[in-house]
Amino acid sequence: MMAESHTTKSEISTTTVTTTSPTYSSPQKTSGISFSIQYFKTGPGIVKIIELIIGILCMACAAPAWTRGTHWFLFVVVTAFVSTSLWCFIYLLNLKGAINLPIDWLLTELLNTSITTLLYLIAVIVQFCSITLEPERNITAGVFGVFNMLAYAIGSFYLYRDWKDSHPHSSFSGSVLKRNP
């Protein structure tokens, strides 16, 4: 006899499902404040520490202020030092994960650092233009101001790169300047 082979529609098939995770994962939400120094081992964290150290040198060289230009320079340096110190405490105490507010932390820090870079540029120009009394001390303060302005520019670059990576489909990614006929 001859054996027939029948194929039924109830064959078993195997399906493999592959999932991918996004390239940017948001920080883990914690229930409270925790001490963390991991940020200061990264490039942006090291730049923040350098900004603080150079800011102290700028304040030491420019104080006391004898001219109006040096008053403006010290105002910018102290304001930048205070805001950078606050950001360092935010990272040190991991407050980003502990505070439940609808804040785009990265964009806020990017705007703060970029504006500080611009203010440093203006303050350094004013400091160099207002050198009358004790020129060595004021020139030294201006030179340290240039170095700190460069440090803030590098910090702005790091923050912009991180912000752009975390917002891949922002409204700025398309051709904004094209006109539709």
Beta strands, then each sheet from edge to edge (+ up, - down):
end
